Amino acid sequence: MFAVQRLKGLSARIYVAFLVTAAVPVMVAGLIGIYYSLDALKNETLHHLDHEVSGRAANLGRFFDQVTSELLLLTSLPVVADLSEALGRADPPPEAVRQRVERAYEAFVRAYPYVYQIRFLSTDGQEIARVDRRNDRPYVVPSEALQNKSDRYYVHDSLELQAGQVYVSPLDLNIEHAKVEQPERPVIRFATPMPDRTGTTRGLIVINLHADFMLGQIQEMAGLRGGTAYLFDRAGFFISRSANDAARATGLQMQSVEVLTTLFPRSLLGTMVRGGRGTEVAGDWIVAYAPIALGRTLAERSDSSVEWVIASAFPRAKLLEAVFNLYLLYAVLALCLIATAVGGFLLSRHLLLPLSLLARETEEIAKGNFARRTAIRGNDEITDLGARFNVMAGKLEQSYRSMEEQKGHLEEEVKARTAQLECEQEARREIDRQMFQTEKMTAMGELAMGLAHEIGNPLAGMKAVVQMLGEEELAPQVRENLSRVHGEIDRLSAFLRTFHGFTAPQETHPVACRLKDALEDVLLWTRKEARARNVIIDYATCCETVPDLWADSGQLKQVLLNLVINAVQAMPAGGRIEIGMCARDAELSAAVPRMRFCVSDTGPGITPEVLPKIFDPFFTTRTDGSGLGLAVVKKIAMQHGADIFVHSEHGKGTRFELIWPVAPGAHDASVRAGGVTLPCQAEPAHA
């Protein structure tokens, strides 16, 4: 009776309108949505799993391609080729050659974390060089611990391949000293023959990949949903890793698929082992599986059958937990609709007056003014709604501030990750550039042998003539000039050895040298060409307080001569060359004291796109240039422990700075005398 009396006037109309326009449509839409949402959610979940597992399988295929490319790249390294050549000449190979291969392998293991082991085996199966990964660090196995693997199947199978082909082993346990390594380490081996220059196979390069790395690619997906990652081969064996296994960091064990018949139907296991693909609901489990397809590089280079399948199994209840949450959501929705109907009856009479206030404050919050609050007086439901509105506004304000703080943290993290990726890419580019430089050095070594042959005989004849003339009665000036010619013939012979040293380091004989003495000879040799081109050469006279440099005299002259000749040839219409020497307190007081000398010119300068290439062998911008002058300068500087820098502005000239070690003990006298004050642009003394 009391309820009927309350359902009158505007309150009754608001209540009935509320039920007709809100509660009934929402309930009907909710019932329809339950059916279609549950079915769509299940199908979407299965489709997502299938797509994700297929994507992981494709990524592993591309990963195998990358391993194949890196393995083939190793065969092109000069140090590995040297080891192959040494195996063809001597048994065992020289220790120095083997150690260089070990250093190259050590750098390879450090650069690629997925490599568990890399070896060089002779054709009789004996390990020649080997580097393992232990405690996530490269470990060079000593020669006395190297093993003979001639009884292993992958050695025989790999030796049957041609150069450039790659052998891929099945999933297998790693064996050390004829015993299975404990804890068990399932591995996959990539191998390729290593021929010598005649094409005769002299050994094998073998890379071992720990199967745990492959499982890691799919464990991330499975672990997030409490599932298990599997790797099957078509021989009927598998390894697995669950989220709990990953937490305990236990070893991997190869097992027969028969142990899985208690979890999955035999038909499903057979489909997976045969290389099928799909997503199935098997009892209490949902299983997604896909084969690992060969990439283009591996397919072209290998006759091996890569027959692996990855799979992820998830508890059905865990995976479809969101579906059950959806049931709960609609149940709560139904209860809320009922509560809303009852609450509408109680709130209808008190809803009209505070609505305008709530609407106004809501608009303010929608604009981002979360500090606004309502002030509704009373002791009924509307008052409570106003209080809840204030609580909501406070939580929104707190959430907004939290989101702003999180946004700042995320931006910093994105910046850090971007910087890290840029560093990794730069390191990779530097490795590629160094490998390219190594190939060019090898080619230049072959050219050096031809040059030494063609130039060596005329040099020997010239030297014999000079020595014969030296035995005659000659004027002192003529005899001095013949002595200088004799010295230049010796220096040119030394230069040929330095040129050949681009592929084999050239021995140097550093002694205490005065820059003044080297400059006098260089200026004598270049004076004629400089005058012909109207080029003035200025240099700072080296005072007694300038310490001696620690250098091979002939090679120091070669550096200065190449820089001066380059500067002269860069100014066909005339100009000025300045040579100076200076030192900084920090450089003189370093553990290895060094001096700085400069060669600068007023020529046209070097363009920004050419500047990074000027030290590359055979690179030149002159039609008559060989591209070797600056490459020789850099090589000699590196052998002496010196640094070389170039500063150039197009149209305003170029300056080369060399920071050269001082002769032992030579800098002490200069420091006691007040230091060296000669600048790189010192007052000139014309040459």
C-alpha positions as a printed Julia matrix, in Angstrom:
687×3 Matrix{Float64}:
   0.0     0.0     0.0
   2.88    2.33    0.86
   4.64    1.47   -2.42
   1.51    2.2    -4.46
   1.18    5.59   -2.8
   4.77    6.42   -3.72
   4.21    5.57   -7.43
   2.45    8.77   -8.32
   3.12   11.8   -10.44
   6.56   12.53  -11.9
   8.28    9.89   -9.81
   6.07    7.15  -11.32
   6.63    8.39  -14.85
  10.41    8.61  -14.35
  10.47    5.13  -12.88
   8.39    3.53  -15.66
  10.38    5.38  -18.35
  13.59    4.17  -16.74
  12.45    0.54  -16.85
  11.21    0.74  -20.46
  14.15    2.67  -21.92
  17.03    1.25  -19.84
  16.49   -1.97  -17.92
  14.54   -4.0   -20.48
  16.76   -3.24  -23.57
  19.91   -3.8   -21.58
  18.68   -7.14  -20.33
  17.64   -8.3   -23.83
  20.94   -7.11  -25.32
  22.82   -8.79  -22.5
  21.19  -12.17  -23.11
  21.95  -12.01  -26.83
  25.47  -10.74  -26.14
  26.19  -13.62  -23.77
  25.72  -16.19  -26.49
  27.66  -14.46  -29.27
  30.37  -13.05  -27.0
  31.23  -16.42  -25.49
  31.49  -18.1   -28.9
  33.48  -15.23  -30.42
  35.84  -15.1   -27.45
  36.58  -18.81  -27.67
  37.21  -18.68  -31.43
  39.36  -15.57  -31.13
  41.44  -17.17  -28.39
  42.08  -20.29  -30.5
  42.85  -18.21  -33.6
  45.26  -16.04  -31.63
  47.1   -19.1   -30.3
  47.38  -20.59  -33.8
  48.69  -17.32  -35.21
  51.17  -16.83  -32.37
  52.62  -20.34  -32.56
  52.9   -20.09  -36.35
  54.69  -16.78  -35.97
  57.12  -18.29  -33.47
  57.8   -21.18  -35.85
  58.5   -18.72  -38.68
  60.84  -16.75  -36.41
  62.78  -19.92  -35.62
  63.05  -20.64  -39.34
  64.53  -17.19  -39.87
  66.8   -17.77  -36.86
  68.17  -20.94  -38.47
  68.81  -18.9   -41.63
  70.78  -16.4   -39.56
  72.87  -19.17  -37.97
  73.54  -20.58  -41.47
  74.68  -17.18  -42.72
  76.95  -16.64  -39.71
  78.47  -20.13  -40.17
  79.21  -19.46  -43.85
  80.65  -16.08  -42.9
  83.13  -17.79  -40.57
  84.52  -19.8   -43.5
  85.54  -16.53  -45.19
  87.62  -15.27  -42.26
  91.33  -15.09  -43.17
  92.4   -16.63  -39.85
  90.2   -19.69  -40.46
  91.51  -19.97  -44.02
  95.06  -19.83  -42.64
  94.26  -22.76  -40.33
  92.93  -24.79  -43.27
  96.09  -24.05  -45.24
  98.26  -24.99  -42.24
  96.45  -28.35  -41.9
  97.37  -29.06  -45.51
 101.06  -28.37  -44.82
 101.75  -29.64  -41.3
 100.25  -31.78  -38.57
  99.6   -30.35  -36.06
  99.16  -26.73  -37.3
 101.33  -23.92  -35.87
 100.23  -22.82  -32.39
 100.05  -19.15  -33.42
  97.57  -19.95  -36.22
  95.4   -21.99  -33.87
  95.4   -19.24  -31.24
  94.25  -16.65  -33.79
  91.3   -18.9   -34.66
  90.49  -19.28  -30.95
  90.42  -15.5   -30.54
  88.09  -15.16  -33.52
  85.82  -17.88  -32.11
  85.88  -16.22  -28.69
  84.68  -12.94  -30.21
  81.98  -14.86  -32.12
  80.65  -16.55  -28.95
  80.66  -13.21  -27.13
  78.68  -11.56  -29.95
  76.04  -14.3   -30.33
  74.49  -15.49  -27.03
  72.7   -18.42  -28.65
  76.0   -20.18  -29.49
  76.71  -22.91  -26.93
  79.86  -24.24  -28.58
  81.97  -23.59  -31.71
  84.76  -25.86  -32.96
  87.18  -26.49  -35.81
  87.67  -30.22  -36.5
  90.21  -31.8   -38.8
  89.06  -34.39  -41.35
  89.99  -37.2   -38.93
  87.57  -35.79  -36.32
  90.21  -34.24  -34.02
  89.24  -30.91  -32.42
  91.83  -28.28  -33.43
  90.24  -25.2   -31.81
  87.21  -24.99  -29.53
  85.42  -22.27  -27.56
  82.51  -23.08  -25.18
  80.03  -20.86  -23.37
  80.37  -21.33  -19.62
  78.59  -19.2   -17.07
  77.43  -17.04  -20.01
  81.06  -16.22  -20.93
  83.36  -17.54  -23.67
  85.76  -20.26  -22.52
  88.7   -21.32  -24.7
  89.25  -25.06  -24.25
  92.99  -25.76  -23.78
  94.7   -27.95  -26.34
  95.21  -30.83  -23.89
  91.41  -30.99  -23.3
  90.5   -31.2   -27.01
  88.77  -34.45  -28.07
  88.51  -36.68  -31.1
  84.97  -36.84  -32.5
  85.62  -39.24  -35.38
  83.02  -41.69  -34.03
  80.2   -39.11  -34.1
  77.67  -39.36  -36.93
  77.56  -35.64  -37.67
  81.31  -35.61  -38.51
  80.88  -38.25  -41.23
  77.69  -36.68  -42.59
  79.24  -33.19  -42.74
  82.43  -34.35  -44.5
  80.32  -35.73  -47.35
  79.1   -32.21  -48.2
  80.65  -29.81  -50.7
  82.19  -26.46  -49.74
  79.44  -23.93  -49.06
  76.88  -26.57  -48.0
  75.56  -26.73  -44.43
  74.7   -29.81  -42.39
  71.99  -29.57  -39.71
  71.83  -32.38  -37.16
  68.69  -33.73  -35.48
  67.96  -32.9   -31.85
  70.61  -34.78  -29.89
  72.26  -34.94  -26.47
  75.69  -33.37  -26.14
  78.42  -35.98  -25.57
  81.73  -35.19  -23.9
  84.51  -37.8   -23.59
  82.2   -40.53  -24.94
  79.58  -39.87  -22.22
  76.32  -37.94  -22.22
  76.96  -34.58  -20.57
  75.2   -34.1   -17.22
  72.88  -32.42  -16.74
  71.59  -33.42  -20.15
  72.07  -30.75  -22.82
  69.96  -31.32  -25.96
  71.71  -29.56  -28.83
  71.36  -28.93  -32.57
  74.56  -28.78  -34.63
  75.28  -26.71  -37.74
  78.4   -27.76  -39.67
  80.09  -26.92  -42.98
  83.29  -28.17  -44.65
  86.33  -25.87  -44.66
  88.46  -26.21  -47.83
  91.91  -24.82  -48.55
  92.76  -22.69  -51.58
  92.9   -25.78  -53.8
  89.34  -26.76  -52.85
  90.45  -29.75  -50.76
  88.42  -30.16  -47.55
  90.77  -29.74  -44.57
  88.27  -29.71  -41.72
  84.85  -28.76  -40.39
  83.43  -25.73  -38.61
  80.74  -26.88  -36.15
  78.37  -24.65  -34.15
  76.3   -26.16  -31.29
  73.02  -24.48  -30.34
  71.48  -25.32  -26.98
  67.87  -26.41  -27.5
  66.94  -24.32  -24.47
  67.38  -21.23  -26.68
  64.71  -22.51  -29.08
  62.37  -23.35  -26.23
  62.92  -19.86  -24.89
  61.29  -18.46  -28.05
  58.0   -20.16  -27.22
  58.33  -20.37  -23.42
  57.66  -16.64  -23.19
  54.28  -17.17  -24.79
  53.43  -20.31  -22.82
  54.71  -19.04  -19.48
  52.45  -15.99  -19.48
  49.39  -18.25  -19.5
  50.75  -20.97  -17.22
  51.34  -23.35  -20.13
  54.11  -25.65  -21.34
  56.37  -25.26  -24.38
  57.33  -28.35  -26.44
  59.87  -29.06  -29.19
  59.21  -32.31  -31.14
  61.33  -34.03  -33.75
  59.96  -36.55  -36.2
  61.88  -39.39  -34.6
  59.29  -39.36  -31.81
  61.23  -37.47  -29.11
  60.6   -34.14  -27.44
  61.87  -31.7   -24.84
  59.64  -29.41  -22.83
  59.75  -26.47  -20.46
  56.9   -25.17  -18.3
  56.62  -21.96  -16.32
  57.58  -23.82  -13.13
  60.58  -25.44  -14.83
  61.81  -22.04  -15.99
  61.53  -20.71  -12.43
  63.61  -23.61  -11.07
  66.12  -23.36  -13.98
  66.24  -27.17  -14.29
  68.02  -28.95  -17.13
  66.27  -30.31  -20.21
  65.61  -34.01  -20.8
  64.79  -35.71  -24.08
  61.82  -38.06  -23.74
  59.67  -40.23  -25.94
  56.24  -38.91  -26.94
  54.78  -42.03  -25.31
  54.96  -40.27  -21.92
  52.48  -37.67  -23.24
  49.71  -40.18  -24.04
  48.24  -39.61  -20.57
  47.73  -35.93  -21.45
  46.98  -35.87  -25.18
  45.31  -38.31  -27.63
  47.65  -40.44  -29.75
  46.08  -39.05  -32.91
  47.03  -35.51  -31.86
  50.58  -36.59  -30.97
  50.92  -38.32  -34.35
  49.76  -35.21  -36.18
  52.29  -33.05  -34.35
  55.21  -35.46  -34.88
  54.41  -35.68  -38.62
  54.7   -31.89  -38.95
  51.06  -30.81  -38.84
  49.77  -27.39  -37.92
  46.67  -26.3   -36.02
  44.99  -25.63  -32.68
  42.9   -28.28  -30.92
  41.02  -28.73  -27.67
  42.15  -32.0   -26.12
  40.32  -32.71  -22.88
  41.48  -30.26  -20.25
  44.15  -28.84  -22.59
  44.28  -26.52  -25.56
  47.25  -27.28  -27.83
  48.63  -25.02  -30.6
  51.35  -26.46  -32.86
  53.22  -25.6   -36.05
  56.29  -26.95  -37.95
  59.51  -24.98  -38.29
  59.92  -24.21  -41.99
  63.31  -23.91  -43.68
  64.35  -20.4   -44.67
  65.69  -19.6   -48.14
  69.39  -19.6   -47.19
  69.25  -22.92  -45.33
  67.1   -24.53  -48.05
  69.65  -23.58  -50.71
  72.69  -24.63  -48.68
  71.56  -27.81  -46.92
  70.33  -31.26  -47.88
  69.48  -32.0   -44.23
  65.84  -32.49  -43.32
  64.91  -30.02  -40.58
  61.91  -31.77  -39.07
  60.96  -30.02  -35.86
  57.59  -28.94  -34.53
  56.97  -26.44  -31.73
  53.85  -26.6   -29.6
  52.33  -24.81  -26.63
  49.81  -26.49  -24.33
  47.61  -24.5   -21.95
  45.14  -25.61  -19.28
  41.71  -25.03  -20.75
  40.32  -23.53  -17.57
  43.26  -21.11  -17.29
  43.2   -20.06  -20.93
  39.42  -19.51  -21.07
  39.32  -17.84  -17.69
  38.14  -14.66  -19.39
  35.1   -16.58  -20.71
  34.06  -17.57  -17.23
  34.67  -14.02  -16.08
  32.25  -12.96  -18.8
  29.56  -15.21  -17.28
  30.19  -13.55  -13.95
  30.04  -10.13  -15.58
  26.58  -10.78  -17.01
  25.4   -12.22  -13.71
  26.55   -9.08  -11.97
  24.89   -7.06  -14.72
  21.58   -8.83  -14.12
  21.84   -8.19  -10.39
  22.66   -4.56  -11.08
  19.61   -4.23  -13.32
  17.39   -5.6   -10.58
  19.01   -3.34   -8.02
  18.62   -0.43  -10.42
  14.91   -1.1   -10.79
  14.45   -1.12   -7.0
  16.74    1.86   -6.57
  14.9     3.77   -9.29
  11.73    3.52   -7.23
  13.48    4.94   -4.18
  15.47    7.58   -6.0
  12.9     8.89   -8.47
  11.35   11.48   -6.1
  14.75   12.86   -5.07
  16.52   12.69   -8.42
  15.31   15.85  -10.13
  16.68   18.65   -7.92
  20.34   17.57   -7.63
  20.61   16.49  -11.3
  21.58   19.91  -12.6
  24.3    20.21   -9.95
  25.68   16.76  -10.75
  25.57   17.49  -14.48
  27.49   20.72  -14.04
  30.17   19.16  -11.89
  30.41   16.22  -14.28
  31.11   18.6   -17.16
  33.91   20.21  -15.14
  35.51   16.81  -14.48
  35.11   15.9   -18.16
  37.15   19.02  -18.96
  39.95   17.72  -16.73
  39.21   19.77  -13.6
  39.4    16.85  -11.16
  39.56   19.14   -8.13
  35.82   19.98   -8.36
  33.45   18.47   -5.75
  29.68   18.5    -5.21
  27.93   19.91   -2.12
  24.54   18.15   -1.82
  22.91   18.43    1.58
  20.5    15.92    3.06
  20.38   12.39    4.39
  18.91   10.41    1.48
  20.25    8.46   -1.52
  20.93   11.61   -3.54
  23.21   12.85   -0.78
  25.02    9.52   -0.85
  25.29    9.76   -4.64
  26.87   13.19   -4.25
  29.36   11.8    -1.74
  30.17    8.89   -4.08
  30.59   11.37   -6.87
  33.16   13.21   -4.76
  34.98    9.93   -4.02
  34.98    9.1    -7.72
  36.37   12.52   -8.55
  39.13   12.04   -5.98
  40.06    8.64   -7.39
  40.04   10.04  -10.91
  42.34   12.83   -9.81
  44.67   10.31   -8.14
  44.56    8.01  -11.17
  45.29   10.9   -13.51
  48.34   11.92  -11.5
  49.5     8.3   -11.38
  49.07    7.98  -15.15
  51.09   11.15  -15.72
  53.9     9.79  -13.54
  53.76    6.43  -15.33
  53.82    8.23  -18.67
  57.03    9.98  -17.66
  58.61    6.67  -16.57
  57.57    5.02  -19.84
  59.01    7.86  -21.9
  62.34    7.55  -20.08
  62.35    3.79  -20.58
  61.57    4.18  -24.3
  64.45    6.64  -24.65
  66.81    4.27  -22.84
  65.74    1.3   -24.96
  66.06    3.36  -28.16
  69.58    4.43  -27.21
  70.49    0.81  -26.43
  69.19   -0.4   -29.8
  71.1     2.35  -31.6
  74.31    1.28  -29.83
  73.74   -2.37  -30.79
  73.1    -1.44  -34.43
  76.22    0.76  -34.49
  78.28   -2.13  -33.07
  76.94   -4.44  -35.75
  77.77   -1.94  -38.5
  81.29   -1.58  -37.09
  81.79   -5.39  -37.19
  80.61   -5.49  -40.82
  82.93   -2.6   -41.73
  85.93   -4.29  -40.11
  85.22   -7.52  -41.98
  85.02   -5.61  -45.26
  88.31   -3.89  -44.43
  89.89   -7.3   -43.75
  88.88   -8.53  -47.22
  90.42   -5.42  -48.82
  93.63   -5.9   -46.81
  93.88   -9.46  -48.13
  93.51   -8.26  -51.72
  96.12   -5.59  -51.14
  98.54   -8.18  -49.76
  98.33  -10.08  -53.08
  98.98   -6.82  -54.95
 101.93   -6.1   -52.61
 103.66   -9.33  -53.6
 103.38   -8.37  -57.27
 104.69   -4.86  -56.6
 107.59   -6.16  -54.5
 108.57   -8.48  -57.35
 108.34   -5.78  -60.05
 110.06   -3.03  -58.02
 112.52   -5.07  -55.98
 114.84   -6.0   -58.87
 115.21   -2.41  -60.21
 115.82   -1.2   -56.66
 118.57   -3.76  -56.19
 120.19   -2.61  -59.45
 119.96    1.03  -58.43
 121.5     0.27  -55.06
 124.39   -1.58  -56.72
 125.08    1.39  -59.04
 125.0     3.83  -56.1
 127.39    1.67  -54.11
 129.72    1.44  -57.12
 129.69    5.24  -57.56
 130.43    5.63  -53.87
 133.76    3.93  -54.41
 134.84    6.64  -56.89
 136.57    9.88  -56.0
 133.69   12.34  -55.66
 133.07   15.81  -54.29
 131.73   15.89  -50.69
 128.36   17.33  -51.78
 127.97   14.65  -54.47
 128.94   11.93  -52.0
 126.39   13.29  -49.5
 123.66   13.25  -52.18
 124.6     9.68  -53.16
 124.32    8.74  -49.48
 120.84   10.2   -49.39
 119.87    8.31  -52.58
 121.2     5.14  -50.98
 119.09    5.84  -47.88
 115.99    6.49  -50.0
 116.45    3.16  -51.81
 116.56    1.43  -48.41
 113.52    3.41  -47.27
 111.59    2.44  -50.44
 112.44   -1.21  -49.81
 111.16   -0.82  -46.25
 108.04    0.84  -47.63
 107.34   -2.2   -49.82
 107.53   -4.35  -46.69
 105.15   -1.93  -44.92
 102.79   -2.06  -47.91
 102.81   -5.85  -47.72
 102.11   -5.49  -43.99
  98.45   -4.58  -44.63
  97.76   -8.33  -44.4
 100.69   -9.27  -42.09
 101.85   -6.81  -39.4
 105.19   -5.15  -40.37
 107.97   -5.17  -37.81
 109.1    -1.73  -36.71
 112.34   -0.65  -35.05
 111.52    2.47  -33.03
 114.32    4.65  -31.74
 114.55    8.22  -30.43
 114.0    10.48  -33.47
 113.99   14.25  -33.8
 111.19   15.62  -35.9
 113.57   18.29  -37.23
 115.83   15.71  -38.88
 112.9    13.95  -40.54
 111.47   17.28  -41.76
 114.75   18.36  -43.33
 114.86   15.24  -45.52
 111.17   15.48  -46.41
 111.44   19.15  -47.37
 114.5    18.39  -49.5
 112.57   15.7   -51.41
 109.46   17.82  -51.94
 111.05   21.23  -52.57
 111.16   20.88  -56.35
 107.52   19.82  -56.78
 106.34   22.47  -54.28
 108.12   25.25  -56.19
 106.71   23.96  -59.48
 103.2    24.3   -58.07
 103.9    27.65  -56.33
 103.35   26.07  -52.9
 105.07   27.57  -49.84
 105.94   25.21  -46.99
 106.28   26.79  -43.52
 107.4    24.87  -40.47
 108.25   25.68  -36.88
 111.91   25.14  -36.08
 112.1    22.46  -33.38
 113.8    23.96  -30.33
 115.98   21.99  -27.93
 113.17   21.55  -25.38
 111.08   19.53  -27.83
 111.42   15.87  -26.8
 112.42   13.19  -29.28
 109.71   10.98  -30.77
 109.72    7.21  -30.38
 109.53    6.02  -34.0
 111.07    4.05  -36.8
 112.98    6.81  -38.6
 112.16    5.61  -42.13
 108.49    5.11  -41.37
 108.23    8.53  -39.68
 109.66   10.1   -42.83
 107.18    8.08  -44.88
 104.28    9.54  -42.84
 105.49   13.14  -43.24
 106.33   12.63  -46.92
 102.86   11.21  -47.75
 101.08   14.04  -45.9
 103.19   16.78  -47.52
 102.91   15.3   -51.03
  99.11   14.97  -50.63
  98.92   18.61  -49.55
 101.1    19.79  -52.45
  99.06   17.82  -55.01
  95.82   19.18  -53.53
  96.87   22.77  -54.46
  97.72   22.83  -58.22
  97.17   26.62  -58.3
  99.48   27.26  -55.34
  98.97   27.72  -51.64
 100.59   27.27  -48.23
 101.5    24.26  -46.09
 102.21   24.72  -42.36
 103.95   22.12  -40.18
 104.07   22.6   -36.4
 104.5    20.74  -33.14
 102.92   21.19  -29.74
 102.02   19.32  -26.56
  99.34   19.53  -23.92
  99.94   19.04  -20.2
  97.55   16.08  -20.08
  99.34   14.38  -22.99
 102.84   14.9   -21.57
 101.84   13.72  -18.07
 100.03   10.6   -19.29
 101.34    7.1   -18.58
 102.71    7.1   -22.14
 103.73   10.74  -22.85
 102.89   11.9   -26.35
 103.48   14.93  -28.57
 101.21   16.43  -31.2
 102.38   17.59  -34.63
 100.26   18.93  -37.49
 100.39   19.24  -41.28
  97.85   21.77  -42.59
  97.2    23.29  -46.0
  95.08   26.04  -47.58
  93.73   23.76  -50.31
  90.12   23.11  -51.33
  89.44   20.88  -48.33
  87.57   17.56  -48.24
  83.81   17.21  -48.66
  81.83   15.63  -45.76
  80.81   12.61  -47.83
  84.42   11.83  -48.8
  86.04   12.51  -45.4
  85.12    9.14  -43.73
  86.72    7.18  -46.62
  90.13    8.88  -46.98
  92.01    6.21  -44.98
  90.45    3.3   -46.91
  92.96    1.43  -49.12
  92.56    2.14  -52.87
  90.14    5.02  -52.28
  91.2     8.19  -54.13
  89.57   11.21  -55.73
  92.47   11.81  -58.18
  92.53   10.08  -61.54
  96.27    9.42  -61.18
  96.19    8.47  -57.5
  96.66    4.95  -56.06
  94.59    5.46  -52.9
  97.41    4.07  -50.71
  99.15    7.15  -49.3
  96.83    7.89  -46.38
  96.2     4.17  -45.8
  99.98    3.76  -45.3
 100.01    6.78  -42.95
  97.27    5.3   -40.78
  98.9     1.86  -40.77
 102.26    3.25  -39.64
 100.59    5.42  -36.97
  98.67    2.43  -35.57
 101.88    0.32  -35.43
 103.57    3.07  -33.41
 100.62    3.49  -31.02
  99.89    6.94  -32.39
  96.49    8.53  -33.07
  95.67   10.46  -36.24
  92.86   12.98  -36.68
  91.78   15.02  -39.68
  89.92   18.32  -39.65
  88.7    19.72  -42.94
  86.22   22.29  -44.12
  85.32   22.31  -47.77
  86.91   25.31  -49.46
  89.03   26.29  -46.42
  91.78   23.67  -46.25
  92.68   20.52  -44.34
  94.7    19.79  -41.17
  96.1    16.38  -40.14
  97.02   15.99  -36.44
  99.17   13.09  -35.18
  99.57   12.4   -31.46
 102.85   10.45  -31.33
 104.56    8.7   -28.36
 107.62   10.45  -26.95
 110.9     8.54  -26.62
 111.27    7.0   -23.12
 112.74    9.6   -20.76
 112.82   12.29  -23.46
 109.89   14.25  -22.05
 111.46   14.73  -18.58
 114.01   17.28  -19.81
 111.39   19.25  -21.71
 109.12   19.4   -18.67
 112.0    20.61  -16.47
 112.82   23.26  -19.1
 109.34   24.71  -18.96
 107.43   22.49  -21.34
 106.89   22.75  -25.08
 105.17   25.86  -26.37
 105.33   25.38  -30.15
 101.78   25.6   -31.5
 100.51   23.79  -34.58
 100.31   27.2   -36.28
 103.78   28.36  -35.17
 105.7    31.26  -36.7
 106.95   29.92  -40.02
 110.44   29.24  -41.3
 110.22   28.94  -45.08
 111.31   25.74  -46.76
